[in-house]
Amino acid sequence: MKRSFLLYSFILLILITIFTYAYYSKEAAFEKNRYEKVSKRLKDSLASLSSQLREANYFSLENNENAQNYFDNLNPQKTIQYDKLIPYVTEKLLDFNSNPKGNPYTGQDQIGANKFVINKVKILNHRWIIVDYSDGDMWGEALLKYFVNDDMTVSFEVIQSLLYQK
């Protein structure tokens, strides 16, 4: 009786060991396979997002070499760096937000108590800017033309302005 109990215990122990080994080896393979799938999916997502970002930034001064060359060839003695020009022009445009009647380059007169101010600025190339503006209640967009003068002042001109309905 004692022998058969030891024999059955030994066989049971061997079976448990075999099943445990099989379980953990398959689990490791499963986790490795799952990691590879997730990693591949993340790489594909990253590539897709990078492509979308490149596509979205197609119209921008940062990626437009022809527009960048315009500032380099404009006056050979006075070269303007486009990476310094972008914040400079943006700052000059946003300075008009302090006007009591609102920013004049939104293309909109003040409606009601709130004034229109520019929220976002995107410099498209060496000549055009697109802006988003609002008065807290109504929103709109405007296309501006800008010029950098020889004395490093910036002049703006509203080409088209659009005010969205509520």
C-alpha positions, -999 to 999 in steps of 0.1 A, spaced: 0 0 0 28 23 9 46 14 -23 16 20 -45 10 54 -28 46 64 -35 44 51 -71 12 71 -77 26 102 -60 58 99 -82 37 95 -114 15 124 -104 46 145 -96 60 137 -131 27 146 -148 25 179 -130 61 187 -139 54 179 -176 22 199 -177 39 228 -159 69 227 -184 45 226 -214 24 255 -200 53 278 -194 71 270 -226 39 278 -246 32 309 -225 67 322 -233 62 315 -270 28 331 -269 41 363 -251 70 365 -276 45 363 -305 22 388 -289 52 412 -283 62 409 -320 27 417 -332 23 447 -309 57 459 -318 50 456 -355 16 474 -351 33 502 -331 60 507 -358 33 508 -385 13 533 -365 44 554 -360 52 553 -397 16 562 -405 16 592 -380 50 604 -394 36 603 -429 4 622 -418 26 648 -401 48 652 -432 16 656 -453 1 681 -429 32 702 -428 36 702 -466 24 738 -466 47 754 -441 77 776 -442 97 750 -423 94 725 -451 93 747 -481 128 751 -494 118 775 -522 102 799 -497 133 796 -475 155 805 -504 134 836 -510 146 851 -478 182 840 -484 183 855 -519 162 886 -512 192 907 -502 226 890 -501 240 914 -476 211 910 -452 201 873 -449 171 865 -428 171 831 -411 136 815 -416 138 797 -382 142 831 -365 117 848 -388 88 825 -380 86 834 -342 94 871 -351 65 874 -376 42 855 -353 50 877 -323 45 909 -344 11 896 -356 0 886 -320 11 920 -307 -20 935 -324 -42 915 -301 -37 942 -274 -56 967 -296 -88 978 -278 -109 972 -309 -93 938 -314 -68 926 -339 -73 944 -372 -59 915 -392 -88 892 -384 -108 911 -411 -137 915 -386 -150 945 -367 -158 941 -331 -193 924 -327 -207 928 -292 -187 933 -261 -157 910 -269 -130 918 -294 -116 894 -320 -81 882 -312 -58 858 -331 -53 825 -314 -32 804 -338 -8 814 -366 6 791 -393 31 806 -417 25 789 -450 54 802 -471 74 834 -477 42 854 -484 11 839 -468 -1 833 -432 -33 815 -421 -47 825 -387 -75 813 -364 -93 839 -344 -122 842 -320 -140 866 -296 -148 838 -272 -182 833 -288 -176 832 -325 -147 818 -345 -131 824 -378 -101 821 -400 -82 845 -422 -56 844 -449 -30 871 -446 -3 884 -469 29 895 -451 59 915 -461 93 918 -443 106 953 -450 142 963 -452 141 978 -417 129 945 -403 94 957 -398 66 934 -409 35 946 -427 3 925 -430 -26 926 -454 -59 906 -451 -66 887 -483 -97 868 -471 -115 864 -438 -142 839 -429 -164 840 -398 -182 807 -389 -218 807 -379 -227 798 -344 
